[in-house]
Amino acid sequence: MKKILYFFMAAALFCGCKKDEPDPSAFFASLKYADISDAQSLYVTSSGHTTRGSGENETDASTLYKITFNGETKKVEFVDKSGKPTDVKMNYVMNLSDKFLLFNVGISAWDPFGEYFREVDYAFIVRKSDGAMFAPGLIAGADYPMSPLMGFFAMPYGEDPAAVVKDKSWQIQTDDNYDIYFPAGGVAKIYDDAAGNVFVEELVSSEMFSHGSCEGYTVNGNGDVWMLNECDKTSLCRLNSGTFVRGIDYDGQYQSGDIFTLPDHPQSYYRLKGGYSDWSLYKYTAKQDILTEDLIASGVYESSFLTPSSGWGFDVVRLGNCVVVFEGGGIFVVNSETDVRFYDVEFPENKEYMPYLHSAKYVYAPDNLGNIMRFDPTDGTVSPVYSNTRYEIRTVRLFDDDLMQFSAFDLQTGKTVIVEVDNGKERIIDLIDGRTVIQMERIN
């Protein structure tokens, strides 16, 4: 009898503990607001403390902070639907557009069998103007409430948040309406309506291609989406009206990253092809039921092959007023349909499987000596803009106004700092005592 009594007491205690644990979907649905007012930058810190759990289930508690325009550092406060402040574990933050951010937040919860704790995450769309949080596609009552469509923004277990954001950021594109496009097997879109509601829509399904998902895409200012699939030998353009237009036969001679738009022609697509001594600029236009290709400019050039191309389809960088193309052993600058210039200069090779680091005006890359080099498309010059002599840099972000921010370990003082670099001049904007910056993002 005692054994039976002990069994029911233990079961009651276990069920009581489990009942007190938060339901992931209910917790995510309750989050409504984040105080990001007056924030210039946001950063995520790890305190070194652990959440409940044991062994491999223990994770560092991470917190979101903001750096205001007057240089103050404050913890970001979250508010639930009842108006009460609530603690939130932040995995990463990403700047999506001039309108929106993305917050990936996590919670510890029991697994479906109640045997161990697991980390469950969800990706929120956050409006910059007022900090309102939207949970598109949240699956109520599910053990894993992240919808498959939003799976691109999931936080991989055990991954470095800064690396995750760096990898995802270059895959996101926007149109002239600040709508956001991201890969989802095919292509999906985040947008809002006049009433301020936020939606996520699948524009292109992977089923459009007989050999699986598209191999990349390019969005123009009008919201048309160009996609390629080498196995299908298909180029496909989805117009913003929803109409799909097939392109000319695609033979694999270029990649999706080679397609670009021009600032003065944001609704058209272009591709620059460089040979051994001549170049050609092609324009693609949707006409009725086909995407046509037209040669609109060509020329000759001489190259000493000082700047190698990566060959990965990431040799095109779209800046504010032009497009920079690493091709033919040098650098082409396409200012317009009739203004294409070649510069025979030496610039560090792109060693990462993603586009060059760039702002709205310049392209950047580190050389083998630890200097950061800058290419100026207005005159074709390459120059060093920053030489690191004292920091062990951990996370770095570059912004459209050429402001650089990074978190680092200061080798001279032994402290963790956040450093801002403006035109080669650096200043420490925050000291992190007892915390480690694991990811940071400038949002304004």
C-alpha positions in Angstrom: 0.0 0.0 0.0 2.9 2.4 0.8 4.4 1.7 -2.6 1.2 2.6 -4.3 0.8 5.7 -2.2 4.4 6.8 -3.0 3.7 6.2 -6.7 0.7 8.5 -6.8 2.5 11.1 -4.7 5.4 11.1 -7.2 3.1 11.2 -10.2 1.2 14.1 -8.7 4.5 16.0 -8.0 5.7 15.3 -11.5 2.5 16.4 -13.1 2.4 19.5 -11.0 5.9 20.5 -12.1 5.1 19.8 -15.7 1.9 21.8 -15.5 3.9 24.8 -14.3 6.1 24.7 -17.3 5.2 27.2 -20.0 3.5 26.0 -23.2 5.8 27.3 -26.0 3.0 28.4 -28.4 1.1 30.1 -25.7 4.2 31.9 -24.5 5.1 33.1 -28.0 1.5 34.2 -28.6 1.6 36.3 -25.5 4.5 38.5 -26.6 3.2 41.7 -28.1 5.8 44.5 -27.7 9.5 45.2 -27.3 10.8 48.6 -26.2 13.2 49.4 -29.0 12.4 53.1 -29.0 15.5 55.4 -29.4 17.6 52.3 -30.3 20.5 52.8 -32.7 21.9 49.3 -32.2 20.8 46.1 -30.6 23.1 43.4 -29.2 22.6 40.0 -27.6 24.7 39.0 -24.6 25.4 35.7 -22.8 25.8 36.0 -19.0 27.5 32.6 -18.6 24.6 31.5 -16.4 22.5 28.5 -17.5 18.9 27.9 -17.9 17.3 25.0 -16.1 18.1 21.6 -17.3 21.1 19.4 -17.1 24.0 18.2 -19.2 23.8 19.0 -22.8 20.4 20.6 -22.3 22.0 23.5 -20.4 22.3 26.7 -22.4 23.7 30.2 -21.6 20.9 32.7 -20.8 21.0 35.4 -23.4 19.6 38.9 -23.1 18.8 41.7 -25.6 20.3 45.2 -25.0 20.0 48.4 -27.0 22.4 51.3 -27.5 20.5 54.5 -27.8 21.3 57.4 -30.0 22.8 59.3 -27.1 25.1 56.4 -26.3 23.3 54.8 -23.3 23.0 51.1 -22.9 19.7 49.6 -21.7 18.1 46.2 -21.4 15.3 45.8 -23.9 12.0 45.3 -22.1 9.4 42.9 -23.4 5.6 43.2 -22.7 3.0 40.5 -23.0 -0.7 40.9 -24.0 -1.7 41.7 -20.5 0.7 44.6 -20.4 3.1 43.0 -18.0 6.9 42.9 -18.5 8.3 39.4 -19.2 11.7 37.9 -19.5 12.7 36.7 -23.0 15.6 34.6 -24.0 17.0 36.1 -27.2 18.8 33.9 -29.8 19.5 36.6 -32.4 18.2 39.8 -34.0 18.3 40.6 -37.7 17.6 43.9 -39.5 15.2 42.9 -42.3 14.4 46.3 -43.9 13.7 50.0 -43.1 10.3 48.8 -41.6 11.0 45.5 -39.8 13.4 43.5 -37.6 13.4 39.8 -36.9 13.7 38.5 -33.4 14.4 34.8 -32.8 13.5 34.0 -29.2 13.7 30.8 -27.3 12.1 29.0 -24.4 12.9 25.9 -22.4 10.1 23.3 -22.4 9.4 19.7 -21.7 9.7 17.3 -24.7 6.4 15.7 -25.7 7.1 12.7 -23.5 8.1 14.8 -20.5 11.5 13.2 -20.1 13.9 16.2 -20.6 14.0 19.9 -21.4 14.4 21.1 -25.0 14.9 24.5 -26.5 12.0 25.7 -28.6 12.4 28.9 -30.7 10.2 31.2 -32.8 10.9 34.0 -35.2 8.9 37.3 -34.7 8.6 40.1 -37.1 9.1 43.4 -35.1 8.0 46.7 -36.4 10.7 49.4 -35.9 8.3 52.3 -35.5 6.6 51.0 -32.3 8.2 47.7 -31.4 5.0 45.7 -32.1 5.7 42.0 -32.4 4.0 39.7 -34.9 4.1 35.9 -34.9 3.1 34.9 -38.5 2.1 31.3 -38.9 2.3 30.4 -35.2 0.9 26.9 -34.7 -1.2 27.0 -31.5 -0.8 24.0 -29.2 2.1 22.5 -31.2 5.2 21.1 -29.6 7.2 23.0 -32.2 5.1 26.0 -33.2 7.4 27.4 -35.9 5.6 27.0 -39.2 7.5 25.3 -42.1 7.3 28.6 -44.1 9.2 30.4 -41.4 11.7 27.6 -41.0 14.4 29.6 -42.7 14.6 31.8 -39.6 15.0 28.9 -37.1 17.9 28.9 -34.8 20.0 25.8 -35.4 20.9 24.0 -32.2 24.4 24.7 -31.0 25.3 27.2 -33.8 27.0 30.6 -33.3 24.3 33.3 -33.5 26.6 35.8 -35.2 27.4 33.2 -37.9 23.7 32.3 -38.3 22.8 36.0 -38.9 25.7 36.5 -41.3 24.6 33.5 -43.4 21.0 34.4 -43.5 21.3 38.2 -44.1 22.8 38.0 -47.6 20.0 35.7 -48.7 17.2 38.2 -47.8 16.2 40.8 -50.4 13.7 43.7 -50.5 11.8 45.6 -53.1 11.0 49.3 -53.4 8.1 48.9 -51.0 10.4 47.4 -48.4 8.6 44.1 -48.6 11.0 41.3 -47.6 11.8 38.1 -49.6 13.5 35.0 -48.3 14.2 31.4 -49.4 11.7 28.8 -48.3 12.4 25.9 -50.7 11.0 28.3 -53.2 10.6 32.0 -52.3 8.4 33.6 -49.6 7.5 37.2 -48.9 6.9 39.3 -45.7 4.7 42.3 -46.1 2.1 44.5 -44.3 -1.2 46.1 -45.2 -2.6 49.6 -44.7 -4.1 48.5 -41.3 -0.6 47.4 -40.0 -1.2 43.7 -40.2 1.8 41.6 -41.1 1.7 38.6 -43.4 4.0 35.8 -44.7 3.1 34.4 -48.1 4.7 31.7 -50.2 5.2 33.2 -53.7 7.0 30.3 -55.4 6.8 26.7 -54.3 9.7 24.3 -54.8 7.2 22.1 -56.8 7.6 24.6 -59.6 10.8 22.9 -60.4 10.9 19.2 -61.2 14.4 18.8 -59.7 13.5 20.5 -56.3 14.1 23.9 -55.0 15.4 26.9 -57.0 19.1 27.6 -56.9 18.7 31.3 -56.1 16.7 34.3 -56.9 16.9 38.0 -57.6 14.1 40.5 -56.7 13.7 43.8 -58.6 12.2 47.0 -57.3 8.8 46.1 -58.6 8.7 42.8 -56.6 9.2 40.5 -59.6 11.3 37.4 -58.7 13.8 35.8 -61.0 14.8 32.2 -60.3 17.1 29.6 -61.8 17.3 25.9 -61.8 20.3 24.4 -63.6 19.0 20.8 -63.5 15.7 21.9 -65.2 17.6 24.2 -67.5 14.9 26.7 -66.5 14.9 30.5 -65.8 11.6 31.5 -64.3 10.3 35.0 -63.4 7.3 35.5 -61.1 5.8 38.9 -61.8 4.3 40.8 -58.9 0.9 40.3 -60.4 1.3 36.5 -59.8 2.0 35.6 -63.4 4.9 33.3 -64.1 7.0 33.9 -67.2 9.5 31.4 -68.5 12.8 32.6 -69.8 14.9 31.7 -72.7 16.5 28.2 -72.5 19.0 28.3 -69.6 22.2 26.3 -70.2 23.9 26.8 -66.9 26.4 29.4 -68.1 25.6 31.8 -65.3 24.1 31.6 -61.8 21.3 33.5 -60.0 23.9 35.7 -58.3 25.0 37.0 -61.7 21.6 38.6 -62.3 21.2 42.2 -61.0 19.1 45.3 -61.2 20.3 48.9 -61.8 19.4 51.9 -59.6 18.1 53.8 -62.6 16.2 50.8 -64.0 15.0 49.0 -60.9 12.3 47.0 -62.7 14.6 45.3 -65.2 17.2 42.6 -64.9 20.8 42.6 -66.2 23.8 40.3 -66.5 27.4 41.3 -67.4 29.6 38.7 -69.1 33.4 39.2 -69.2 35.5 37.3 -71.7 39.3 37.3 -72.1 39.3 40.8 -73.6 35.7 41.8 -74.2 32.6 42.3 -72.2 28.8 42.2 -72.9 25.9 43.6 -70.9 22.6 41.8 -71.3 19.1 43.0 -70.4 16.1 40.8 -69.6 12.5 41.9 -70.1 9.2 40.1 -69.5 7.2 40.2 -72.7 3.9 38.3 -72.8 4.8 34.8 -71.9 8.6 34.9 -72.3 11.6 36.6 -70.7 13.7 37.9 -73.5 17.5 38.5 -73.6 18.9 41.5 -75.4 22.5 42.6 -75.8 22.5 46.3 -75.0 26.2 47.2 -74.6 29.6 45.7 -75.2 33.3 46.7 -75.1 36.9 45.6 -74.8 39.3 45.8 -71.9 42.8 44.8 -70.8 43.4 43.0 -67.5 46.4 42.0 -65.5 44.2 39.5 -63.5 44.9 41.2 -60.2 41.5 40.5 -58.7 40.3 36.9 -58.9 36.6 36.0 -59.2 35.2 33.6 -56.6 33.3 31.5 -59.2 30.5 31.0 -56.7 28.0 33.3 -58.3 28.5 35.9 -55.5 30.7 38.3 -57.5 28.0 40.9 -58.0 27.5 43.6 -55.4 24.6 46.1 -55.8 25.4 49.5 -54.2 23.3 52.6 -53.8 24.2 54.1 -57.2 25.8 51.4 -59.2 26.6 47.6 -59.4 30.1 46.2 -58.9 30.9 43.0 -60.7 34.1 41.0 -60.1 34.8 39.5 -63.5 37.7 39.1 -65.9 40.5 39.5 -63.4 39.4 43.0 -62.3 36.4 45.0 -61.3 33.5 46.3 -63.5 31.4 49.1 -62.3 28.0 49.3 -64.1 26.6 52.8 -63.5 23.8 52.6 -66.1 23.0 50.8 -69.3 25.4 53.0 -71.2 28.1 53.5 -68.5 30.2 50.4 -67.9 33.8 50.8 -66.6 36.6 48.3 -66.0 39.3 48.8 -63.3 42.4 46.7 -63.4 43.1 46.9 -59.7 44.1 44.5 -56.9 41.5 43.7 -54.3 41.4 40.8 -51.8 39.7 37.7 -53.0 36.3 36.8 -51.7 37.0 33.8 -49.5 33.5 33.3 -48.1 30.6 31.6 -49.7 28.6 34.8 -49.6 28.8 38.3 -51.2 31.5 40.8 -50.3 30.9 43.0 -47.3 29.6 46.3 -48.5 27.8 49.6 -47.6 25.7 51.8 -49.9 28.9 53.4 -51.3 31.9 51.0 -51.1 32.9 47.3 -51.1 35.1 46.0 -48.3 37.3 42.9 -47.7 40.2 42.0 -45.3 43.6 41.3 -46.7 46.2 38.8 -45.5 47.7 41.3 -43.1 44.6 42.0 -41.1 43.8 45.3 -42.8 40.3 46.0 -44.1 40.5 47.3 -47.7 37.9 49.4 -49.5 37.0 49.7 -53.2 35.6 53.0 -54.3 33.5 52.6 -57.5 33.6 56.3 -58.3 37.2 56.3 -59.2 38.3 52.6 -59.0 40.7 53.1 -56.2 41.6 50.5 -53.5 42.8 51.7 -50.1 43.1 50.5 -46.5 40.5 51.9 -44.1 41.2 50.1 -40.9 44.2 48.3 -39.3 43.5 46.2 -36.3 46.3 46.2 -33.7 44.7 45.5 -30.4 41.5 43.5 -30.6 40.4 39.9 -30.9 37.3 40.6 -33.1 34.3 38.4 -32.5 31.4 39.8 -34.3 31.4 42.6 -36.9 28.7 44.4 -38.8 28.9 47.1 -41.5 26.1 49.5 -42.3 25.0 51.6 -45.3 26.6 54.7 -44.0 30.0 53.0 -43.8 29.9 52.8 -40.0 31.4 49.6 -38.6 30.6 48.1 -35.2 32.2 45.0 -33.7 32.4 43.3 -30.4 35.9 42.2 -29.3 38.3 41.2 -26.6 40.7 44.1 -25.9 44.1 42.5 -25.7 45.5 45.6 -23.9 42.9 45.8 -21.1 41.5 42.3 -21.0 38.0 43.6 -21.3 35.1 42.8 -23.7 34.1 45.9 -25.6 31.9 47.2 -28.4 33.9 49.3 -30.8 32.6 51.7 -33.5 34.8 52.6 -36.5 33.9 55.6 -38.6 36.3 56.5 -41.4 39.1 54.6 -39.8 38.6 56.3 -36.4 37.6 54.0 -33.6 35.9 54.6 -30.3 34.7 52.2 -27.6 30.9 52.7 -27.2 30.4 50.1 -24.4 32.2 48.0 -21.9 30.7 44.6 -21.2 31.3 43.5 -17.6 30.6 39.9 -16.9 28.8 39.4 -20.2 29.9 38.3 -23.6 28.4 39.8 -26.8 27.4 37.0 -29.0 25.7 39.0 -31.8 24.9 42.6 -32.6 23.0 44.5 -35.2 22.6 48.2 -36.0 18.9 49.0 -36.8 18.8 52.7 -37.4 
